[in-house]
Amino acid sequence: MGINPLGESDLWLNGGFFILHHTIFDYIREGEELVEEPFYRLIEEEKLFGYRYSGFWKAMDTFKDKMAFDEMHESGDCPWEVWKHERPNVEPLLPRQAVGTNP
C-alpha cells in the first residue's frame, strides 16, 4: 500500500468535461447544481452517457503541473499532439455504467 501517481493505477477519473444539448436547461431547477439533481434525472431517463478515453490525459492545475508539461515539451514527449499519434480508444458507456464508481 502506498501513494502512487494516478497513471500507475487502474482507476478511472472524471476529467470534468461535458458536452451538453441545450435541453439540459430543462433539467436544472432554480438553485440546483448541474451534477447533482439534474444528472440523476437524466440517469433515470437513460439520457446521460459517458465515454472511457484511453488516450493521454493529465491535469494542469498547479505550477508543478505546468513545469512537468514544460519538461515534457522540451524533451519532445508531447502526447497531447494527437495529430502526430494514433487515435486513442474511446469506449462508449451505457447510461448506468457512466455513473458507477468502477466499471
Backbone as a chain_set.jsonl record, in Angstrom:
{"seq": "MGINPLGESDLWLNGGFFILHHTIFDYIREGEELVEEPFYRLIEEEKLFGYRYSGFWKAMDTFKDKMAFDEMHESGDCPWEVWKHERPNVEPLLPRQAVGTNP", "coords": {"N": [[0.845, -1.177, 0.0], [0.45, 2.271, -0.665], [1.195, 5.624, -1.776], [0.622, 6.432, -4.999], [1.207, 7.672, -8.35], [-1.643, 8.62, -10.318], [-1.623, 7.657, -12.924], [-0.38, 5.23, -12.661], [-2.197, 3.488, -11.689], [-5.21, 1.446, -11.766], [-7.473, 2.928, -11.853], [-10.208, 4.948, -12.983], [-10.965, 8.296, -13.873], [-13.126, 11.146, -13.65], [-12.789, 13.524, -15.968], [-14.056, 15.918, -15.986], [-15.227, 17.119, -18.197], [-17.867, 18.119, -20.25], [-20.296, 17.55, -22.765], [-23.06, 19.081, -23.718], [-26.494, 19.075, -24.576], [-28.737, 21.652, -25.585], [-31.121, 21.255, -24.251], [-30.499, 20.602, -21.685], [-31.054, 22.589, -19.906], [-33.693, 22.27, -19.328], [-33.672, 20.437, -17.341], [-32.519, 21.498, -15.12], [-33.264, 22.971, -12.137], [-34.173, 25.957, -10.352], [-31.602, 27.062, -8.241], [-30.214, 24.649, -8.178], [-27.295, 22.584, -8.545], [-25.405, 21.593, -11.419], [-24.405, 18.887, -11.548], [-25.649, 17.413, -9.593], [-28.848, 16.971, -8.8], [-29.998, 17.402, -11.486], [-28.434, 15.634, -13.101], [-29.085, 13.157, -11.999], [-31.765, 13.013, -12.722], [-31.471, 12.819, -15.486], [-30.133, 10.372, -15.613], [-32.118, 8.625, -14.682], [-33.831, 8.743, -16.859], [-32.269, 7.567, -18.712], [-30.544, 9.18, -20.252], [-28.028, 10.134, -19.879], [-24.737, 9.841, -20.732], [-21.468, 8.404, -20.839], [-18.004, 8.409, -21.807], [-15.253, 6.333, -22.063], [-12.029, 7.209, -22.169], [-8.964, 6.351, -23.438], [-6.673, 7.61, -24.141], [-4.003, 10.067, -23.897], [-4.09, 11.966, -20.953], [-3.768, 14.531, -18.662], [-3.805, 16.463, -15.791], [-3.552, 20.034, -15.521], [-3.307, 21.847, -13.199], [-1.766, 23.127, -11.352], [1.262, 24.994, -10.6], [3.368, 23.22, -10.468], [2.387, 21.165, -12.114], [2.407, 22.528, -14.568], [5.153, 22.919, -14.878], [5.917, 20.263, -15.232], [4.69, 19.707, -17.698], [6.111, 21.531, -19.286], [8.677, 20.388, -19.14], [8.159, 17.948, -20.41], [7.532, 18.892, -22.964], [9.941, 20.128, -23.725], [11.565, 17.878, -23.902], [10.514, 16.637, -26.047], [8.485, 14.881, -25.666], [5.386, 14.775, -26.237], [2.484, 13.868, -25.895], [-0.032, 15.015, -26.152], [-0.207, 16.096, -28.609], [-2.116, 15.122, -30.678], [-2.412, 14.817, -33.408], [-0.095, 13.732, -34.249], [-0.051, 11.157, -33.463], [-1.438, 7.801, -33.08], [-4.986, 7.358, -33.151], [-6.665, 7.498, -30.062], [-8.324, 4.976, -28.09], [-11.774, 5.201, -27.705], [-14.298, 4.448, -25.67], [-17.686, 3.95, -25.592], [-19.966, 4.26, -22.868], [-22.715, 2.683, -21.273], [-25.678, 4.349, -20.03], [-26.072, 3.782, -17.201], [-23.633, 2.698, -16.487], [-21.97, 4.873, -16.644], [-22.078, 6.245, -14.313], [-21.372, 4.781, -12.065], [-18.986, 3.743, -9.489], [-16.918, 2.096, -10.258], [-16.17, 0.498, -13.37]], "CA": [[0.0, 0.0, 0.0], [1.222, 3.492, -0.719], [0.657, 6.696, -2.601], [1.191, 6.305, -6.33], [0.573, 8.534, -9.355], [-2.87, 8.072, -10.891], [-1.281, 6.929, -14.139], [0.118, 3.901, -12.326], [-3.276, 2.722, -11.077], [-6.23, 1.017, -12.721], [-8.648, 3.748, -11.598], [-10.647, 5.902, -13.999], [-11.453, 9.513, -13.245], [-13.949, 12.041, -14.46], [-11.987, 14.693, -16.313], [-14.855, 17.121, -15.792], [-15.625, 17.727, -19.467], [-19.22, 17.745, -20.626], [-20.905, 18.039, -23.998], [-24.46, 19.127, -23.319], [-27.512, 19.553, -25.502], [-29.388, 22.829, -24.989], [-32.242, 20.844, -23.402], [-30.044, 20.41, -20.303], [-31.688, 23.614, -19.072], [-34.997, 21.755, -18.913], [-33.449, 19.544, -16.204], [-31.945, 22.255, -13.999], [-34.227, 23.82, -11.447], [-33.548, 27.085, -9.656], [-30.814, 26.752, -7.058], [-29.546, 23.351, -8.262], [-26.015, 22.427, -9.223], [-25.536, 20.763, -12.617], [-24.06, 17.477, -11.422], [-26.451, 16.711, -8.591], [-30.212, 16.575, -9.169], [-30.247, 17.254, -12.934], [-27.815, 14.424, -13.638], [-29.871, 11.998, -11.575], [-32.95, 12.974, -13.573], [-31.027, 12.303, -16.783], [-29.826, 8.942, -15.436], [-33.397, 7.917, -14.616], [-34.373, 8.691, -18.217], [-31.216, 6.973, -19.537], [-30.088, 10.21, -21.186], [-26.678, 10.557, -19.509], [-23.778, 8.873, -21.243], [-20.064, 8.72, -20.637], [-17.07, 7.749, -22.695], [-13.978, 5.997, -21.443], [-10.975, 7.653, -23.083], [-7.715, 5.725, -23.006], [-5.539, 8.375, -24.633], [-3.28, 10.89, -22.926], [-4.784, 12.988, -20.178], [-3.028, 14.942, -17.467], [-4.287, 17.751, -15.287], [-2.6, 21.128, -15.367], [-3.977, 22.689, -12.221], [-0.803, 23.783, -10.459], [2.54, 25.377, -11.205], [4.137, 21.977, -10.595], [1.892, 20.508, -13.326], [2.915, 23.293, -15.713], [6.578, 22.604, -15.005], [6.009, 18.907, -15.791], [4.376, 19.835, -19.127], [7.254, 22.196, -19.924], [9.75, 19.389, -19.265], [7.755, 17.014, -21.455], [7.648, 19.587, -24.243], [11.374, 20.311, -24.026], [12.163, 16.585, -24.246], [9.855, 16.119, -27.238], [7.441, 13.941, -25.239], [4.165, 15.596, -26.307], [1.374, 13.006, -26.304], [-1.236, 15.803, -26.432], [-0.193, 16.423, -30.031], [-2.821, 13.949, -31.182], [-2.246, 14.715, -34.85], [1.149, 13.013, -34.506], [-0.163, 9.83, -32.851], [-2.634, 7.035, -33.423], [-6.191, 7.774, -32.436], [-6.882, 6.711, -28.852], [-9.564, 4.227, -27.989], [-12.857, 5.867, -26.983], [-15.29, 3.404, -25.441], [-18.928, 4.491, -25.029], [-20.525, 3.565, -21.722], [-24.163, 2.768, -21.139], [-26.008, 5.379, -19.038], [-25.885, 3.366, -15.812], [-22.199, 2.493, -16.291], [-21.279, 6.155, -16.606], [-22.231, 6.866, -13.004], [-20.845, 3.938, -11.009], [-17.641, 4.037, -9.003], [-16.0, 1.316, -11.082], [-16.891, -0.135, -14.492]], "C": [[0.889, 1.238, 0.0], [0.505, 4.542, -1.539], [1.378, 6.644, -3.933], [0.515, 7.281, -7.275], [-0.641, 7.844, -9.954], [-2.572, 7.237, -12.125], [-0.759, 5.53, -13.893], [-0.953, 3.052, -11.65], [-4.253, 2.276, -12.156], [-7.535, 1.782, -12.513], [-8.948, 4.647, -12.793], [-11.123, 7.138, -13.279], [-12.285, 10.308, -14.21], [-13.118, 13.287, -14.705], [-12.759, 15.993, -16.217], [-15.26, 17.823, -17.068], [-16.996, 17.215, -19.861], [-19.551, 18.314, -21.998], [-22.4, 17.943, -23.742], [-25.344, 19.661, -24.438], [-28.23, 20.715, -24.825], [-30.563, 22.46, -24.09], [-31.807, 20.542, -21.964], [-30.731, 21.409, -19.378], [-33.093, 23.219, -18.632], [-34.881, 20.89, -17.656], [-32.904, 20.263, -14.971], [-33.011, 23.168, -13.415], [-33.485, 24.899, -10.675], [-32.841, 26.622, -8.384], [-30.076, 25.425, -7.099], [-28.185, 23.465, -8.945], [-26.21, 21.468, -10.395], [-25.405, 19.272, -12.328], [-24.905, 16.746, -10.384], [-27.802, 16.294, -9.157], [-30.436, 16.442, -10.676], [-29.64, 15.979, -13.525], [-28.589, 13.183, -13.22], [-31.17, 11.886, -12.369], [-32.599, 12.397, -14.951], [-30.718, 10.811, -16.7], [-31.119, 8.137, -15.419], [-34.019, 7.761, -16.001], [-33.394, 8.061, -19.218], [-30.754, 7.929, -20.632], [-28.701, 10.749, -20.836], [-25.711, 9.466, -19.93], [-22.36, 9.342, -20.929], [-19.226, 7.965, -21.652], [-15.763, 7.535, -21.957], [-12.892, 6.275, -22.485], [-9.647, 7.099, -22.593], [-6.482, 6.436, -23.553], [-4.891, 9.192, -23.523], [-4.211, 11.885, -22.243], [-3.952, 13.275, -18.938], [-3.545, 16.306, -17.068], [-3.165, 18.781, -15.334], [-3.283, 22.172, -14.483], [-3.011, 23.514, -11.378], [0.442, 24.187, -11.239], [3.418, 24.146, -11.407], [3.706, 21.209, -11.845], [2.418, 21.207, -14.577], [4.383, 22.988, -15.955], [6.763, 21.217, -15.628], [5.705, 18.942, -17.291], [5.525, 20.51, -19.875], [8.402, 21.217, -20.138], [9.419, 18.377, -20.362], [7.943, 17.645, -22.833], [9.107, 19.73, -24.657], [12.04, 19.005, -24.446], [11.546, 15.971, -25.503], [8.768, 15.094, -26.933], [6.128, 14.699, -25.127], [2.966, 14.76, -26.74], [0.068, 13.745, -26.547], [-1.298, 16.233, -27.898], [-0.807, 15.24, -30.782], [-2.678, 13.764, -32.687], [-0.975, 13.967, -35.22], [1.088, 11.565, -34.021], [-1.384, 9.101, -33.384], [-3.814, 7.549, -32.62], [-6.372, 6.898, -31.201], [-8.216, 5.985, -28.904], [-10.578, 5.022, -27.165], [-13.987, 4.856, -26.893], [-16.563, 4.008, -24.851], [-19.4, 3.626, -23.864], [-22.035, 3.693, -21.754], [-24.488, 3.759, -20.033], [-25.724, 4.966, -17.599], [-24.408, 3.105, -15.501], [-21.471, 3.81, -16.064], [-21.299, 6.786, -15.225], [-21.574, 6.072, -11.896], [-19.432, 4.307, -10.601], [-16.589, 3.281, -9.793], [-16.787, 0.664, -12.197], [-17.166, -1.595, -14.214]], "O": [[1.961, 1.238, 0.604], [-0.645, 4.366, -1.941], [2.598, 6.794, -3.995], [-0.625, 7.682, -7.039], [-0.665, 6.62, -10.082], [-3.213, 6.209, -12.343], [-0.699, 4.721, -14.819], [-0.642, 2.0, -11.092], [-4.139, 2.677, -13.314], [-8.592, 1.33, -12.953], [-8.042, 5.052, -13.521], [-11.642, 7.037, -12.167], [-12.169, 10.167, -15.428], [-12.782, 14.017, -13.772], [-12.175, 17.068, -16.354], [-15.605, 19.005, -17.038], [-17.255, 16.012, -19.811], [-19.135, 19.42, -22.344], [-22.94, 16.85, -23.57], [-24.969, 20.589, -25.154], [-28.318, 20.748, -23.597], [-30.967, 23.263, -23.249], [-32.65, 20.257, -21.114], [-30.964, 21.116, -18.206], [-33.622, 23.775, -17.67], [-35.881, 20.639, -16.983], [-32.842, 19.675, -13.891], [-33.579, 24.017, -14.102], [-32.298, 24.756, -10.382], [-33.404, 25.895, -7.567], [-29.372, 25.094, -6.145], [-27.963, 24.323, -9.8], [-27.099, 20.617, -10.354], [-26.21, 18.477, -12.811], [-24.852, 15.517, -10.331], [-27.872, 15.338, -9.93], [-31.018, 15.448, -11.11], [-30.265, 15.321, -14.357], [-28.732, 12.251, -14.011], [-31.625, 10.779, -12.656], [-33.345, 11.589, -15.504], [-31.017, 10.067, -17.635], [-31.213, 7.092, -16.063], [-34.665, 6.751, -16.28], [-33.659, 8.029, -20.42], [-30.592, 7.537, -21.788], [-28.248, 11.722, -21.44], [-25.851, 8.31, -19.533], [-22.104, 10.536, -20.775], [-19.685, 7.007, -22.272], [-15.239, 8.441, -21.311], [-12.852, 5.649, -23.544], [-9.25, 7.35, -21.455], [-5.369, 5.923, -23.442], [-5.207, 9.015, -22.346], [-5.015, 12.554, -22.892], [-3.494, 12.358, -18.255], [-3.702, 17.194, -17.905], [-1.987, 18.447, -15.204], [-3.757, 23.21, -14.945], [-3.414, 24.498, -10.757], [0.644, 23.776, -12.382], [4.13, 24.044, -12.406], [4.547, 20.662, -12.558], [2.827, 20.55, -15.533], [4.81, 22.82, -17.097], [7.656, 21.018, -16.451], [6.386, 18.279, -18.073], [5.87, 20.096, -20.982], [9.03, 21.216, -21.197], [10.287, 17.995, -21.146], [8.452, 17.005, -23.753], [9.459, 19.481, -25.81], [12.971, 19.013, -25.25], [11.989, 14.922, -25.971], [8.196, 14.506, -27.85], [5.788, 15.207, -24.058], [2.478, 14.931, -27.856], [-0.864, 13.161, -27.1], [-2.343, 16.685, -28.367], [-0.106, 14.465, -31.433], [-2.815, 12.645, -33.182], [-0.789, 13.603, -36.381], [2.063, 10.826, -34.153], [-2.244, 9.685, -34.044], [-3.647, 8.109, -31.537], [-6.244, 5.676, -31.289], [-9.113, 6.344, -29.667], [-10.273, 5.464, -26.057], [-14.561, 4.456, -27.906], [-16.536, 4.525, -23.734], [-19.245, 2.405, -23.882], [-22.57, 4.703, -22.212], [-23.645, 3.993, -19.167], [-25.169, 5.764, -16.844], [-23.983, 3.277, -14.359], [-20.461, 3.848, -15.362], [-20.599, 7.771, -14.992], [-21.241, 6.648, -10.86], [-18.761, 5.085, -11.278], [-15.479, 3.78, -9.977], [-17.95, 0.308, -12.005], [-17.761, -2.28, -15.045]]}, "num_chains": 1, "name": "protein.A"}
